[in-house]
């Protein structure tokens, strides 16, 4: 039997890609801040994956909040 939940890191990168139209509409300064927040999500991906949440956005928000 294989894993039933996709790897968190892959799902995180897919979620960040889905935000691309939003990011393109931001000013340069806000875009830089957005990237810093997404880096916080990436840096906390191990802790987020331990949450075993099928909704990827919730652990992303928690990673940003503790940043």
PyMOL Python script that loads the backbone (N, CA, C, O; Angstrom):
from pymol import cmd

cmd.read_pdbstr("""\
ATOM      1  N   UNK A   1       0.828  -1.173   0.000  1.00  0.00           N
ATOM      2  CA  UNK A   1       0.000   0.000   0.000  1.00  0.00           C
ATOM      3  C   UNK A   1       0.881   1.248   0.000  1.00  0.00           C
ATOM      4  O   UNK A   1       1.922   1.296   0.656  1.00  0.00           O
ATOM      5  N   UNK A   2       0.439   2.253  -0.750  1.00  0.00           N
ATOM      6  CA  UNK A   2       1.186   3.495  -0.858  1.00  0.00           C
ATOM      7  C   UNK A   2       0.621   4.566   0.058  1.00  0.00           C
ATOM      8  O   UNK A   2      -0.302   4.332   0.838  1.00  0.00           O
ATOM      9  N   UNK A   3       1.194   5.721  -0.062  1.00  0.00           N
ATOM     10  CA  UNK A   3       0.729   6.858   0.725  1.00  0.00           C
ATOM     11  C   UNK A   3      -0.629   7.323   0.211  1.00  0.00           C
ATOM     12  O   UNK A   3      -0.885   7.298  -0.993  1.00  0.00           O
ATOM     13  N   UNK A   4      -1.478   7.738   1.107  1.00  0.00           N
ATOM     14  CA  UNK A   4      -2.789   8.236   0.704  1.00  0.00           C
ATOM     15  C   UNK A   4      -2.824   9.752   0.620  1.00  0.00           C
ATOM     16  O   UNK A   4      -3.742  10.324   0.033  1.00  0.00           O
ATOM     17  N   UNK A   5      -1.825  10.406   1.206  1.00  0.00           N
ATOM     18  CA  UNK A   5      -1.753  11.863   1.183  1.00  0.00           C
ATOM     19  C   UNK A   5      -0.520  12.260   0.367  1.00  0.00           C
ATOM     20  O   UNK A   5       0.573  11.759   0.631  1.00  0.00           O
ATOM     21  N   UNK A   6      -0.676  13.151  -0.619  1.00  0.00           N
ATOM     22  CA  UNK A   6       0.505  13.572  -1.392  1.00  0.00           C
ATOM     23  C   UNK A   6       1.522  14.277  -0.505  1.00  0.00           C
ATOM     24  O   UNK A   6       1.176  14.799   0.555  1.00  0.00           O
ATOM     25  N   UNK A   7       2.758  14.289  -0.937  1.00  0.00           N
ATOM     26  CA  UNK A   7       3.823  14.938  -0.180  1.00  0.00           C
ATOM     27  C   UNK A   7       3.469  16.410   0.043  1.00  0.00           C
ATOM     28  O   UNK A   7       3.078  17.105  -0.896  1.00  0.00           O
ATOM     29  N   UNK A   8       3.604  16.874   1.258  1.00  0.00           N
ATOM     30  CA  UNK A   8       3.224  18.246   1.607  1.00  0.00           C
ATOM     31  C   UNK A   8       3.998  19.259   0.776  1.00  0.00           C
ATOM     32  O   UNK A   8       3.421  20.225   0.278  1.00  0.00           O
ATOM     33  N   UNK A   9       5.286  19.046   0.626  1.00  0.00           N
ATOM     34  CA  UNK A   9       6.124  20.018  -0.095  1.00  0.00           C
ATOM     35  C   UNK A   9       5.634  20.196  -1.535  1.00  0.00           C
ATOM     36  O   UNK A   9       5.593  21.318  -2.039  1.00  0.00           O
ATOM     37  N   UNK A  10       5.267  19.107  -2.192  1.00  0.00           N
ATOM     38  CA  UNK A  10       4.754  19.198  -3.569  1.00  0.00           C
ATOM     39  C   UNK A  10       3.441  19.961  -3.599  1.00  0.00           C
ATOM     40  O   UNK A  10       3.228  20.809  -4.465  1.00  0.00           O
ATOM     41  N   UNK A  11       2.566  19.659  -2.656  1.00  0.00           N
ATOM     42  CA  UNK A  11       1.273  20.336  -2.594  1.00  0.00           C
ATOM     43  C   UNK A  11       1.449  21.821  -2.270  1.00  0.00           C
ATOM     44  O   UNK A  11       0.720  22.667  -2.787  1.00  0.00           O
ATOM     45  N   UNK A  12       2.407  22.123  -1.425  1.00  0.00           N
ATOM     46  CA  UNK A  12       2.693  23.515  -1.089  1.00  0.00           C
ATOM     47  C   UNK A  12       3.119  24.286  -2.333  1.00  0.00           C
ATOM     48  O   UNK A  12       2.611  25.378  -2.588  1.00  0.00           O
ATOM     49  N   UNK A  13       4.033  23.737  -3.098  1.00  0.00           N
ATOM     50  CA  UNK A  13       4.498  24.410  -4.314  1.00  0.00           C
ATOM     51  C   UNK A  13       3.364  24.559  -5.327  1.00  0.00           C
ATOM     52  O   UNK A  13       3.293  25.571  -6.026  1.00  0.00           O
ATOM     53  N   UNK A  14       2.480  23.569  -5.416  1.00  0.00           N
ATOM     54  CA  UNK A  14       1.311  23.687  -6.301  1.00  0.00           C
ATOM     55  C   UNK A  14       0.399  24.817  -5.838  1.00  0.00           C
ATOM     56  O   UNK A  14      -0.105  25.586  -6.656  1.00  0.00           O
ATOM     57  N   UNK A  15       0.191  24.918  -4.543  1.00  0.00           N
ATOM     58  CA  UNK A  15      -0.666  25.982  -4.000  1.00  0.00           C
ATOM     59  C   UNK A  15      -0.052  27.354  -4.284  1.00  0.00           C
ATOM     60  O   UNK A  15      -0.763  28.283  -4.664  1.00  0.00           O
ATOM     61  N   UNK A  16       1.241  27.483  -4.104  1.00  0.00           N
ATOM     62  CA  UNK A  16       1.914  28.752  -4.372  1.00  0.00           C
ATOM     63  C   UNK A  16       1.800  29.104  -5.850  1.00  0.00           C
ATOM     64  O   UNK A  16       1.603  30.268  -6.199  1.00  0.00           O
ATOM     65  N   UNK A  17       1.922  28.100  -6.721  1.00  0.00           N
ATOM     66  CA  UNK A  17       1.757  28.347  -8.159  1.00  0.00           C
ATOM     67  C   UNK A  17       0.356  28.838  -8.495  1.00  0.00           C
ATOM     68  O   UNK A  17       0.185  29.680  -9.377  1.00  0.00           O
ATOM     69  N   UNK A  18      -0.644  28.316  -7.796  1.00  0.00           N
ATOM     70  CA  UNK A  18      -2.016  28.744  -8.050  1.00  0.00           C
ATOM     71  C   UNK A  18      -2.252  30.211  -7.679  1.00  0.00           C
ATOM     72  O   UNK A  18      -3.209  30.821  -8.156  1.00  0.00           O
ATOM     73  N   UNK A  19      -1.402  30.771  -6.846  1.00  0.00           N
ATOM     74  CA  UNK A  19      -1.515  32.168  -6.451  1.00  0.00           C
ATOM     75  C   UNK A  19      -0.811  33.108  -7.428  1.00  0.00           C
ATOM     76  O   UNK A  19      -0.816  34.321  -7.220  1.00  0.00           O
ATOM     77  N   UNK A  20      -0.210  32.574  -8.481  1.00  0.00           N
ATOM     78  CA  UNK A  20       0.585  33.378  -9.413  1.00  0.00           C
ATOM     79  C   UNK A  20      -0.178  34.574 -10.001  1.00  0.00           C
ATOM     80  O   UNK A  20       0.384  35.668 -10.048  1.00  0.00           O
ATOM     81  N   UNK A  21      -1.441  34.416 -10.455  1.00  0.00           N
ATOM     82  CA  UNK A  21      -2.157  35.600 -10.970  1.00  0.00           C
ATOM     83  C   UNK A  21      -2.300  36.710  -9.922  1.00  0.00           C
ATOM     84  O   UNK A  21      -2.213  37.894 -10.248  1.00  0.00           O
ATOM     85  N   UNK A  22      -2.517  36.323  -8.677  1.00  0.00           N
ATOM     86  CA  UNK A  22      -2.610  37.306  -7.595  1.00  0.00           C
ATOM     87  C   UNK A  22      -1.275  38.013  -7.410  1.00  0.00           C
ATOM     88  O   UNK A  22      -1.228  39.237  -7.282  1.00  0.00           O
ATOM     89  N   UNK A  23      -0.198  37.249  -7.396  1.00  0.00           N
ATOM     90  CA  UNK A  23       1.133  37.810  -7.171  1.00  0.00           C
ATOM     91  C   UNK A  23       1.492  38.797  -8.280  1.00  0.00           C
ATOM     92  O   UNK A  23       2.085  39.842  -8.016  1.00  0.00           O
ATOM     93  N   UNK A  24       1.132  38.465  -9.517  1.00  0.00           N
ATOM     94  CA  UNK A  24       1.439  39.357 -10.634  1.00  0.00           C
ATOM     95  C   UNK A  24       0.750  40.708 -10.499  1.00  0.00           C
ATOM     96  O   UNK A  24       1.241  41.708 -11.023  1.00  0.00           O
ATOM     97  N   UNK A  25      -0.376  40.745  -9.806  1.00  0.00           N
ATOM     98  CA  UNK A  25      -1.105  42.004  -9.657  1.00  0.00           C
ATOM     99  C   UNK A  25      -0.585  42.858  -8.509  1.00  0.00           C
ATOM    100  O   UNK A  25      -1.019  44.000  -8.353  1.00  0.00           O
ATOM    101  N   UNK A  26       0.324  42.339  -7.710  1.00  0.00           N
ATOM    102  CA  UNK A  26       0.874  43.089  -6.577  1.00  0.00           C
ATOM    103  C   UNK A  26       1.952  44.074  -7.033  1.00  0.00           C
ATOM    104  O   UNK A  26       2.564  43.904  -8.088  1.00  0.00           O
ATOM    105  N   UNK A  27       2.166  45.092  -6.229  1.00  0.00           N
ATOM    106  CA  UNK A  27       3.288  45.998  -6.487  1.00  0.00           C
ATOM    107  C   UNK A  27       4.590  45.252  -6.196  1.00  0.00           C
ATOM    108  O   UNK A  27       4.585  44.190  -5.574  1.00  0.00           O
ATOM    109  N   UNK A  28       5.695  45.822  -6.652  1.00  0.00           N
ATOM    110  CA  UNK A  28       6.993  45.155  -6.453  1.00  0.00           C
ATOM    111  C   UNK A  28       7.292  44.928  -4.977  1.00  0.00           C
ATOM    112  O   UNK A  28       7.789  43.866  -4.601  1.00  0.00           O
ATOM    113  N   UNK A  29       6.994  45.909  -4.146  1.00  0.00           N
ATOM    114  CA  UNK A  29       7.251  45.760  -2.710  1.00  0.00           C
ATOM    115  C   UNK A  29       6.391  44.684  -2.078  1.00  0.00           C
ATOM    116  O   UNK A  29       6.871  43.889  -1.269  1.00  0.00           O
ATOM    117  N   UNK A  30       5.120  44.661  -2.449  1.00  0.00           N
ATOM    118  CA  UNK A  30       4.215  43.640  -1.915  1.00  0.00           C
ATOM    119  C   UNK A  30       4.584  42.257  -2.437  1.00  0.00           C
ATOM    120  O   UNK A  30       4.448  41.261  -1.726  1.00  0.00           O
ATOM    121  N   UNK A  31       5.044  42.199  -3.663  1.00  0.00           N
ATOM    122  CA  UNK A  31       5.473  40.918  -4.231  1.00  0.00           C
ATOM    123  C   UNK A  31       6.654  40.363  -3.448  1.00  0.00           C
ATOM    124  O   UNK A  31       6.731  39.160  -3.201  1.00  0.00           O
ATOM    125  N   UNK A  32       7.571  41.240  -3.058  1.00  0.00           N
ATOM    126  CA  UNK A  32       8.723  40.804  -2.260  1.00  0.00           C
ATOM    127  C   UNK A  32       8.270  40.288  -0.897  1.00  0.00           C
ATOM    128  O   UNK A  32       8.792  39.287  -0.407  1.00  0.00           O
ATOM    129  N   UNK A  33       7.306  40.965  -0.287  1.00  0.00           N
ATOM    130  CA  UNK A  33       6.771  40.521   1.003  1.00  0.00           C
ATOM    131  C   UNK A  33       6.086  39.168   0.843  1.00  0.00           C
ATOM    132  O   UNK A  33       6.253  38.285   1.684  1.00  0.00           O
ATOM    133  N   UNK A  34       5.321  39.001  -0.225  1.00  0.00           N
ATOM    134  CA  UNK A  34       4.664  37.727  -0.491  1.00  0.00           C
ATOM    135  C   UNK A  34       5.686  36.601  -0.584  1.00  0.00           C
ATOM    136  O   UNK A  34       5.479  35.523  -0.025  1.00  0.00           O
ATOM    137  N   UNK A  35       6.777  36.846  -1.283  1.00  0.00           N
ATOM    138  CA  UNK A  35       7.822  35.819  -1.411  1.00  0.00           C
ATOM    139  C   UNK A  35       8.447  35.484  -0.060  1.00  0.00           C
ATOM    140  O   UNK A  35       8.756  34.323   0.207  1.00  0.00           O
ATOM    141  N   UNK A  36       8.634  36.476   0.783  1.00  0.00           N
ATOM    142  CA  UNK A  36       9.162  36.223   2.132  1.00  0.00           C
ATOM    143  C   UNK A  36       8.200  35.326   2.907  1.00  0.00           C
ATOM    144  O   UNK A  36       8.629  34.399   3.594  1.00  0.00           O
ATOM    145  N   UNK A  37       6.899  35.602   2.798  1.00  0.00           N
ATOM    146  CA  UNK A  37       5.903  34.783   3.496  1.00  0.00           C
ATOM    147  C   UNK A  37       5.875  33.355   2.952  1.00  0.00           C
ATOM    148  O   UNK A  37       5.733  32.402   3.718  1.00  0.00           O
ATOM    149  N   UNK A  38       6.009  33.203   1.640  1.00  0.00           N
ATOM    150  CA  UNK A  38       6.023  31.857   1.062  1.00  0.00           C
ATOM    151  C   UNK A  38       7.297  31.107   1.464  1.00  0.00           C
ATOM    152  O   UNK A  38       7.279  29.888   1.633  1.00  0.00           O
ATOM    153  N   UNK A  39       8.395  31.844   1.615  1.00  0.00           N
ATOM    154  CA  UNK A  39       9.620  31.211   2.121  1.00  0.00           C
ATOM    155  C   UNK A  39       9.422  30.730   3.555  1.00  0.00           C
ATOM    156  O   UNK A  39       9.967  29.697   3.944  1.00  0.00           O
ATOM    157  N   UNK A  40       8.641  31.478   4.348  1.00  0.00           N
ATOM    158  CA  UNK A  40       8.329  31.038   5.711  1.00  0.00           C
ATOM    159  C   UNK A  40       7.546  29.735   5.662  1.00  0.00           C
ATOM    160  O   UNK A  40       7.768  28.840   6.478  1.00  0.00           O
ATOM    161  N   UNK A  41       6.633  29.627   4.709  1.00  0.00           N
ATOM    162  CA  UNK A  41       5.877  28.374   4.544  1.00  0.00           C
ATOM    163  C   UNK A  41       6.812  27.235   4.179  1.00  0.00           C
ATOM    164  O   UNK A  41       6.709  26.133   4.718  1.00  0.00           O
ATOM    165  N   UNK A  42       7.719  27.511   3.263  1.00  0.00           N
ATOM    166  CA  UNK A  42       8.675  26.471   2.846  1.00  0.00           C
ATOM    167  C   UNK A  42       9.581  26.063   4.004  1.00  0.00           C
ATOM    168  O   UNK A  42       9.863  24.879   4.188  1.00  0.00           O
ATOM    169  N   UNK A  43      10.037  27.041   4.783  1.00  0.00           N
ATOM    170  CA  UNK A  43      10.939  26.752   5.903  1.00  0.00           C
ATOM    171  C   UNK A  43      10.261  25.923   6.991  1.00  0.00           C
ATOM    172  O   UNK A  43      10.928  25.185   7.716  1.00  0.00           O
ATOM    173  N   UNK A  44       8.954  26.039   7.105  1.00  0.00           N
ATOM    174  CA  UNK A  44       8.213  25.293   8.123  1.00  0.00           C
ATOM    175  C   UNK A  44       7.480  24.094   7.531  1.00  0.00           C
ATOM    176  O   UNK A  44       6.533  23.587   8.134  1.00  0.00           O
ATOM    177  N   UNK A  45       7.902  23.645   6.374  1.00  0.00           N
ATOM    178  CA  UNK A  45       7.181  22.560   5.702  1.00  0.00           C
ATOM    179  C   UNK A  45       7.228  21.248   6.482  1.00  0.00           C
ATOM    180  O   UNK A  45       6.276  20.470   6.423  1.00  0.00           O
ATOM    181  N   UNK A  46       8.307  20.987   7.208  1.00  0.00           N
ATOM    182  CA  UNK A  46       8.363  19.733   7.979  1.00  0.00           C
ATOM    183  C   UNK A  46       7.313  19.740   9.082  1.00  0.00           C
ATOM    184  O   UNK A  46       6.611  18.748   9.281  1.00  0.00           O
ATOM    185  N   UNK A  47       7.202  20.859   9.801  1.00  0.00           N
ATOM    186  CA  UNK A  47       6.197  20.945  10.854  1.00  0.00           C
ATOM    187  C   UNK A  47       4.798  20.889  10.265  1.00  0.00           C
ATOM    188  O   UNK A  47       3.909  20.241  10.818  1.00  0.00           O
ATOM    189  N   UNK A  48       4.608  21.567   9.146  1.00  0.00           N
ATOM    190  CA  UNK A  48       3.293  21.571   8.505  1.00  0.00           C
ATOM    191  C   UNK A  48       2.898  20.192   8.013  1.00  0.00           C
ATOM    192  O   UNK A  48       1.730  19.814   8.095  1.00  0.00           O
ATOM    193  N   UNK A  49       3.855  19.441   7.504  1.00  0.00           N
ATOM    194  CA  UNK A  49       3.522  18.100   7.019  1.00  0.00           C
ATOM    195  C   UNK A  49       3.126  17.175   8.167  1.00  0.00           C
ATOM    196  O   UNK A  49       2.363  16.230   7.969  1.00  0.00           O
ATOM    197  N   UNK A  50       3.641  17.445   9.359  1.00  0.00           N
ATOM    198  CA  UNK A  50       3.266  16.631  10.519  1.00  0.00           C
ATOM    199  C   UNK A  50       1.836  16.880  10.967  1.00  0.00           C
ATOM    200  O   UNK A  50       1.266  16.070  11.698  1.00  0.00           O
ATOM    201  N   UNK A  51       1.248  17.997  10.534  1.00  0.00           N
ATOM    202  CA  UNK A  51      -0.138  18.287  10.882  1.00  0.00           C
ATOM    203  C   UNK A  51      -1.099  17.344  10.155  1.00  0.00           C
ATOM    204  O   UNK A  51      -2.232  17.153  10.595  1.00  0.00           O
ATOM    205  N   UNK A  52      -0.649  16.756   9.044  1.00  0.00           N
ATOM    206  CA  UNK A  52      -1.458  15.805   8.259  1.00  0.00           C
ATOM    207  C   UNK A  52      -2.826  16.373   7.906  1.00  0.00           C
ATOM    208  O   UNK A  52      -3.841  15.691   8.046  1.00  0.00           O
ATOM    209  N   UNK A  53      -2.853  17.609   7.455  1.00  0.00           N
ATOM    210  CA  UNK A  53      -4.094  18.261   7.045  1.00  0.00           C
ATOM    211  C   UNK A  53      -4.269  18.102   5.540  1.00  0.00           C
ATOM    212  O   UNK A  53      -3.339  18.375   4.781  1.00  0.00           O
ATOM    213  N   UNK A  54      -5.444  17.665   5.098  1.00  0.00           N
ATOM    214  CA  UNK A  54      -5.653  17.566   3.653  1.00  0.00           C
ATOM    215  C   UNK A  54      -5.794  18.935   2.984  1.00  0.00           C
ATOM    216  O   UNK A  54      -5.585  19.054   1.777  1.00  0.00           O
ATOM    217  N   UNK A  55      -6.147  19.971   3.755  1.00  0.00           N
ATOM    218  CA  UNK A  55      -6.247  21.329   3.220  1.00  0.00           C
ATOM    219  C   UNK A  55      -4.896  21.995   3.408  1.00  0.00           C
ATOM    220  O   UNK A  55      -4.462  22.207   4.540  1.00  0.00           O
ATOM    221  N   UNK A  56      -4.227  22.327   2.317  1.00  0.00           N
ATOM    222  CA  UNK A  56      -2.854  22.814   2.383  1.00  0.00           C
ATOM    223  C   UNK A  56      -2.766  24.244   2.913  1.00  0.00           C
ATOM    224  O   UNK A  56      -1.734  24.637   3.458  1.00  0.00           O
ATOM    225  N   UNK A  57      -3.833  25.023   2.759  1.00  0.00           N
ATOM    226  CA  UNK A  57      -3.793  26.432   3.126  1.00  0.00           C
ATOM    227  C   UNK A  57      -3.694  26.651   4.640  1.00  0.00           C
ATOM    228  O   UNK A  57      -3.050  27.606   5.075  1.00  0.00           O
ATOM    229  N   UNK A  58      -4.305  25.805   5.433  1.00  0.00           N
ATOM    230  CA  UNK A  58      -4.284  25.979   6.888  1.00  0.00           C
ATOM    231  C   UNK A  58      -2.866  25.928   7.467  1.00  0.00           C
ATOM    232  O   UNK A  58      -2.498  26.826   8.225  1.00  0.00           O
ATOM    233  N   UNK A  59      -2.056  24.913   7.141  1.00  0.00           N
ATOM    234  CA  UNK A  59      -0.680  24.931   7.655  1.00  0.00           C
ATOM    235  C   UNK A  59       0.135  26.106   7.100  1.00  0.00           C
ATOM    236  O   UNK A  59       1.039  26.603   7.771  1.00  0.00           O
ATOM    237  N   UNK A  60      -0.186  26.554   5.868  1.00  0.00           N
ATOM    238  CA  UNK A  60       0.509  27.721   5.319  1.00  0.00           C
ATOM    239  C   UNK A  60       0.244  28.947   6.185  1.00  0.00           C
ATOM    240  O   UNK A  60       1.163  29.704   6.497  1.00  0.00           O
ATOM    241  N   UNK A  61      -1.013  29.141   6.573  1.00  0.00           N
ATOM    242  CA  UNK A  61      -1.360  30.299   7.401  1.00  0.00           C
ATOM    243  C   UNK A  61      -0.665  30.203   8.756  1.00  0.00           C
ATOM    244  O   UNK A  61      -0.168  31.205   9.269  1.00  0.00           O
ATOM    245  N   UNK A  62      -0.629  29.034   9.324  1.00  0.00           N
ATOM    246  CA  UNK A  62       0.030  28.876  10.623  1.00  0.00           C
ATOM    247  C   UNK A  62       1.523  29.170  10.502  1.00  0.00           C
ATOM    248  O   UNK A  62       2.099  29.797  11.391  1.00  0.00           O
ATOM    249  N   UNK A  63       2.156  28.730   9.419  1.00  0.00           N
ATOM    250  CA  UNK A  63       3.586  29.002   9.217  1.00  0.00           C
ATOM    251  C   UNK A  63       3.825  30.501   9.098  1.00  0.00           C
ATOM    252  O   UNK A  63       4.818  31.017   9.610  1.00  0.00           O
ATOM    253  N   UNK A  64       2.914  31.204   8.422  1.00  0.00           N
ATOM    254  CA  UNK A  64       3.055  32.650   8.284  1.00  0.00           C
ATOM    255  C   UNK A  64       2.836  33.341   9.631  1.00  0.00           C
ATOM    256  O   UNK A  64       3.540  34.296   9.958  1.00  0.00           O
ATOM    257  N   UNK A  65       1.883  32.875  10.398  1.00  0.00           N
ATOM    258  CA  UNK A  65       1.601  33.487  11.700  1.00  0.00           C
ATOM    259  C   UNK A  65       2.768  33.357  12.673  1.00  0.00           C
ATOM    260  O   UNK A  65       3.025  34.276  13.451  1.00  0.00           O
ATOM    261  N   UNK A  66       3.471  32.239  12.641  1.00  0.00           N
ATOM    262  CA  UNK A  66       4.604  32.077  13.568  1.00  0.00           C
ATOM    263  C   UNK A  66       5.875  32.731  13.043  1.00  0.00           C
ATOM    264  O   UNK A  66       6.888  32.782  13.740  1.00  0.00           O
ATOM    265  N   UNK A  67       5.818  33.226  11.819  1.00  0.00           N
ATOM    266  CA  UNK A  67       6.960  33.917  11.217  1.00  0.00           C
ATOM    267  C   UNK A  67       7.168  35.199  11.883  1.00  0.00           C
ATOM    268  O   UNK A  67       8.085  35.939  11.525  1.00  0.00           O
TER     269      UNK A  67
END
""", "prot")
cmd.dss("prot")
cmd.show_as("cartoon", "prot")
cmd.util.cbc("prot")
cmd.orient("prot")
